[in-house]
């Protein structure tokens, strides 16, 4: 059984690393005004930025990249996905998926998780959006 302390340790380490990553992204893409929302107790992190993309309603979209961890019994899952929201519709695209891992595994692979998250965000920010989708 995983201790509450191990989960809290992972959440804290990820929050610290995501904070550094967001600071780097803000330097690379200052026009995007990248920010981080954290819900450590829920193992959830959301990286937001100002979108310049328009979809069906001719209004700027809400775009963000979320990372979340959840478990089924002793198996843990981590997903990182790009989310796009218009007034009436939402789309998501998964960039990162770890399945059937342990908290110890995630604690040992934080650098890889951060690297994949940053790569996904940079790709999502620059990705052309098909407005007729």
Residue pairs with C-beta under 8 A, 6 or more apart in sequence:
1 74
2 74
2 102
2 103
6 103
6 104
6 107
7 43
7 103
8 40
9 107
10 43
10 69
10 103
10 106
10 107
10 110
11 40
11 41
11 43
12 40
13 107
13 110
14 45
14 67
14 110
14 113
14 114
15 38
15 40
15 45
17 110
17 111
17 113
17 114
18 36
18 38
18 45
18 47
18 67
18 114
18 117
19 36
21 47
21 114
21 117
21 118
22 34
22 35
22 36
22 47
24 118
25 32
25 34
25 47
25 49
25 118
25 121
25 122
26 32
26 33
26 34
28 122
29 49
29 122
29 125
31 50
32 49
32 50
32 125
33 49
33 50
34 47
34 48
34 49
34 121
35 47
35 48
35 49
36 45
36 46
36 47
36 48
37 45
37 46
37 48
38 44
38 45
38 46
39 45
39 46
42 68
43 68
43 69
43 70
44 66
44 67
44 68
44 69
45 66
45 67
45 68
46 64
46 65
46 66
46 67
47 64
47 65
47 66
47 67
47 117
47 121
48 63
48 64
49 63
49 64
49 121
49 125
50 60
51 60
51 61
51 62
51 63
51 84
52 60
53 60
53 61
53 63
53 84
53 129
54 60
54 61
54 131
55 61
55 84
55 86
55 89
55 129
55 131
55 133
56 86
56 88
56 89
56 131
57 86
57 87
57 88
59 86
59 87
61 84
61 85
61 86
61 129
62 83
62 84
62 85
62 86
63 82
63 83
63 84
63 85
63 124
63 125
64 82
64 83
65 80
65 81
65 82
65 83
65 95
65 117
65 120
65 121
65 124
66 80
66 81
66 83
67 78
67 79
67 80
67 96
67 113
67 117
68 78
68 79
69 76
69 77
69 78
69 106
70 76
70 77
71 77
74 102
75 99
75 100
75 101
76 98
76 100
76 101
76 102
76 103
76 105
76 106
77 97
77 98
77 99
77 100
77 101
78 96
78 97
78 98
78 101
78 106
78 113
79 94
79 96
79 97
79 98
80 94
80 95
80 96
80 97
80 113
80 116
80 117
80 120
81 92
81 93
81 94
81 95
81 96
82 92
82 93
82 95
82 120
82 121
82 124
82 127
83 90
83 91
83 92
84 90
84 91
84 92
84 129
91 133
93 124
95 116
95 117
95 119
95 120
95 123
95 124
96 113
96 116
96 117
96 120
98 105
98 106
98 113
106 113
